[in-house]
Amino acid sequence: MRLISLRLSRSEADAVNQSTTFARSLSTFLESEVRAPFTYQKVSATAFALKGTCPPEQLDDYVETLQKQIMEFLFGTQRDADGDVLFYSGEDVEVARFLTESEAQARARSQKYLKKIKERRLAEAQPNAPAFEALPGKRDLLYRGILLCRHKVLLSYAITPAANHRDGINPALRQDINIGHYLELRGDQAIDYSNRIFDKASYLLQTGSKQNRSMILVVPLSYSSLLSSKDREKFLALVRTHPDWVRQSMILSVFGCPGKPGSSVVQRFFGEFSHWFRLIDWQVSDPDFDLSVFQGCGLHGITLDTYAIRSNQRSKAVERFLRRLPEMKSAGLRGSISGISTVEELRHCMGAGLVYASGDAVTAPLSVCAPAQQVELRDLPILEPTIHNAESAA
């Protein structure tokens, strides 16, 4: 059993406790969204218990999905400042404390619980990936090349966080942590990483040569930050302090997106951000995403984040995504896949019409990035930086 509690601001909570309309809205949502093998039972107007006739891991995964869905339904992108949706599972005594303790204590308990879920999912999706450990100060930054498949041009780079060097790992071997998982594990601090990368990308573009400005840099934003009015304003406040032209060489990429986001969330987000970024990418882990919600919103592309997919489901997910490429093309969207592991897989995806590709098959995590340049597939993956790089002035 998992307990879900809607922790709202004091004034809002007082109104909620007296509002039959709110209770009916929450009940309507639960009735429409919670399906077998899951069931729920209301505990109060702002809390309910969730059960499932399934393995605990499947219930935990559903809890994480449900959290985002409830945020969209109850708070959307306009009422998110009113409160948060907190989840917890534990012994009866601990659950009782969770319901009655202060908001700060409940949030800390919930974050610790969700962090364990995310760490397990990371280990399952990437069993050989470097473990995430907190580091004092800021992590070093590395660069993952992104290939424009049709023209075989190494066009853009995702700036990635460097992993820790643990015992038994050659310190000279560069390793990075997948951005989507890193943003998940950062939790409320994910927006700080997004701001750091925007600053870094802007600096590289402003200080690099004219040739270096031919590359495009990915700026990550977590879907959780997208739902938070505080995070959105913090990010846009930084964006406004930089020259307008640098954003023309950036892709704003939203990580951890649901396959079927709320249309109101999508419309408000693109209405707010398309003014600042002409290139916006949507990262999904479910190839059966709902394409209709993106019609006419100005989205540039959709990326299948294979790092976020369990290894035993990965190959089928990639094939389903490739089959949807013609549909995406008709809608004016570019299909991308991150985490392509072999050159053979890269060739297969290119043959299916993939527009962009990244992963170990394209480049290793590099210490510097370079201008856009043509490459030969026989030379992939690129393991060392090219001669011309954008870090020369950094």
N, C-alpha and C positions, 0 to 999 in steps of 0.2 A: 504494500500500500504506500502511496505517496500523498503527502498533504500539500495542497496549493492554497496560498493565502494572498489576497490582494491587499497590500499595505498602502494605504492612501494618506494624503496629508490630513491633518486633524480636522480642518473645516470641511474638507470633502468627505471624510469618513463619517462625520456627524450627519451630514446630509444623506449619505448612502444608507446609514442604519435606519433612517426614517423613510426611505424611498422605496416604495414597492415597484416603481418603474425600473430602477436599477436591478433589483432582484429578478424581475421578470426578464430583463435583457440578458443577464448572466445565465439564467435558466434556459433561455432560448438558444444561446450560443452552445451551451453544453449539450442540449438535446440534438442540435444539428451537427455538431462536430465530433462528439465522442461516440465511437462505434466499436463493435466487437473486434478484437477480444478485450476491449477496455470498457469499464463501467465507472460511474462516479456516484458519490453520495454527498449532498449538501451538508455542511457542518454549521455554517452561518451564512449571513447575507454576503460575506466577502471571503468565504473559505469553503473548500470542498475536498473530499478524499477521492483519490483516483486508484483504481485497482485494475489488474489485468490477468487473464488466464494465459500467461505467456512467460518466457524466461525473464528474470529481473532486468537483464541488459536491454531487452526490447521495451520494457516499461520505462526504463530510464531515458532511452532515446525518444520515446513518445512524449515524455515529460518536457524535454528540451524543445521539441517542436511545438507543443501546446503552449509553452510560455510565450513564444513569439506570436502565435495566433491570437492569444488573449490580449497581448499588448496592442496588436493591430485593431482588434474588435472594440476593446474598451477605451483605449487611449489614442489609438491611431498615431498621427504625427502632430496633433493639435493639443491633446489632453495629456501627453506623456509626462508633463511636469507635475501632474496631480499625484502620481504615485508609481508603484512598481509591482510586479508580480513575482512573488518569492515562492520557492519550492523547497521542501525538506522531507526526508524520510529517516526514521530512526525508531528507537524504543519509545514505548508509550509515554514515559516520563519526559523524554526529550521533545516529543511532539507537543505535549501539553505546554512545555516551556516556550516552544516556538510560537504558539498561538498567543501567549500572554506577555512575552518579553518586549522590550523596547524595539523600535524600528531598527536602530543601529545594530542591536544584538541579533535580531531576526535576519537582517540582511547579511551579516557576517556568517551566520550559521548556514544560510541558503547558499551563499557564494562558495563556501567550503564544500558543501555537498555537490554543487554543480561542477566544481573544479575536478572532483574525483571522476565524475561522468565523462568530462571532456578528456581527461588524461587517459582513461580506459579506451575511449574511442580513438584517440591518437595512436595508442599502442596497437590497436587492432588494424587500423587502416595502414599504418606504417610500422610494421613490427621491427624493422631494422633502423628506424630513424633515430637520430640523437634524442636523448631524453631532455625534456624541458626542465631547466632549473633556474631559479631566480639568480640574477647577477647584480652586483653593485654597479651603479653607474649605467652607462648606455652600452648596448651591444655594438660590435663592429657591424658594418653594412657590407653586403655582398650583392652581386648582380646576376640575375638569370636572364639570358637572352631569349627573345621571342621571335620566331621565324615567320615571315610572311611567306606562306607555303608556295603559292603559285609562281612567284618570281624568285623564290629561294633567296630572299633578302633578310638578313638579320637586322630587323627594323627597330625593335624596341627592347626595353629592359624593365624587369621588375626588380625593385630594390628590396632585398631580403635580409632578415636578421640572421647574424652568424650564430651557429650553435656553440655550446660549450665544448671544450676539449677535455674529455675525461681520460682516466687511466686506460691504457691499451689502445688509444687512438693517436695516430701520428699528428702532432700539432701542426705540421706543415700541410696536412690535408684539409682543405677548406670544406666546411659543411655548413649548411644553412637549415633553418626551420621553415617549413611551409607557412606562408603568410596567413592563410585562412585559419590554421590551427593556432598560430601565434596570437592573432587577434582574439580568438576565443579565450585562450588562456590568460590574456591580459585583462579580460573582463572590462570593468569600468575604466581602466587605463588605456584601452585600445585606441581611443581618440588621440592620446598623446603620441602614439607611434605614427598615426596618420599625419598628424601635424609635423612631426619630425621629418617624415619622408617628403612631404610637400616642400618644406624648407630646403631639404637636400636637393630635390629635383630642380627647384628654382635656382639654387646656387650653381649647380652644374651647367644649366642652360645659360645663365647670365655670364658665367666666367669662362665657358668653353669657347673654342674657335667657331667660326661660321660653319665649318664642316661638322662639328659636334652637334650643332643644332638640328641636324637632319634626323637625329634619333628621337624616339618618343619614350617617355618614362611613365611607368605605372604608379599612380598614387592610390593606396588602398584605403578603403573605408568599410568598417564592419556594418552589417545590417542592423546590429543592435545600436550602433551609434546613429544610424539613419533614423531609428525610431525615437531617439532622444533629442528633444528640442535643445537641451543644454549642450549636448555634443555637437549638434549641427551648427549652432551659433558659434561655438568655440572654433570650429573648423573654418567656417565662412569668415569669421573675424580675421583669421590669419590670411586667408586667401585675398582679402581686400587690401592687404598691405603690400602685395607683390605686383609687379607689372602685369598688365593684361596679357601681353604677348606670350609670356612663358606658358600659360595654360593651353595655348594652341599646340604645344608639344607634349602634352600630358594626357593620359587616359585615367579618368576617375573610375576605379574598379571596386564594386561593392561585393564584399565577401560574405559567405555564410547566408546566402539568400534562400528563402523557401521556394519550392517549386510553384506554389500558387499564392503569391503575395496578394494582399488586399488591394483592390483597384484604387481605393482612395489614397493608400500609402504611396503607390507608384505614381499616381497623378500629382500628388503634392510634392513628392521628392523631385520628379523631373521638372515640375513647374518652378521649383526653387533652385535647382542645381544646373539645369541646362543653360541658364543665362551665363553661368561661369565656366562650364566645361562643354566643349563641342563634342568630345569623345567620352561616352559613358559606357562601361561594361558591367554586365550582371553575371556574377559567378554562382553556379548552381551545382549541387551534387546529385540531383534527381533529373535524369534525362527526359522524364515525362512531365516537364514543366508546362504551365499554361501560357501559350504564346499570345493568346488574345488580349491579355491584360497590358501588353506592351504596344498594342497597335496605336500608331500616331504619336507616341510619346518622345520620339527622337533618340531612342536607344541605339548605340552603335553596334554592339555585339553581345553574344551570350557565350560564356565560357563554362565548360564542364570541368569542375575541379576534382580530378581523380584522386588527389591526395585525401579528400574527405570521404572517399568511398571504400568500404571494406574490400579487402583483397579478393575474397571469393565472389564478389559481385561486380568487380571492376570491368572485366572483359565484356560482359553482357551490357553494362551501362554504356560503355564506349560505343558498342555496335548500335544500340538504340539511338544514341545521340547522332551518330553518323547518318543514320537513316532519316533524321529530321533536318539535315542540312539543306535539301532543296526547299523545304517549307520555310526555313529561316531566310534563305536567299530571296524567296518570293516576297517576304515581308521586309526586305531591305536590311536584314541583320547578318552580321558576320559570325560564323561559328568558330569557336576556339576550344582547344583542349589543353589543360595544364597537367604536368606530371607524366608526359609521354616518356617511357623508360628506355626504349630501344629504337635504333634506326629503322629496323624492320617494321615496327609498329608505326613509326612516323611515315614511312612510305605508303603503308596501307591507308592511313588517315588522309594523306595528301591525295591519294587516288580516289578517295570518296568525296573530295571537294572541300576539305577543311581549309579554312582561311588562315588561321594563326595557330602556332603550336609552340609549346615550351616544355621543359623538363630535362632530365638527364640525357635524352637523345639529342638535344639541341646544344646545350652548353652545361658545363659544370658551374657551380657557384663561383663567379669570377671576382677578383679583387678590384677590377676597374671595368667600366663600360666603354663602348666605342661608337663611332658614327655608324649610320646605316651603311651596310656593305653586302655585296653579293657573296654567297658561299656555295660550295659544292657539297652535295650530300655525302660524297665519299670522305670529306674532311670532317664530318660531324661524328661525335660531338666535339665542340670546341672546349678544350681543357685549360687553355691559357689565354690571357688577354691578348688582343691584337696590338700592333705597334701604336696606332693612333688611338688615343683614349681621352676620355673627357675628364679624367682625374688629374691631368697634368698641372692644372692650376689650383687644384684643391689642397 
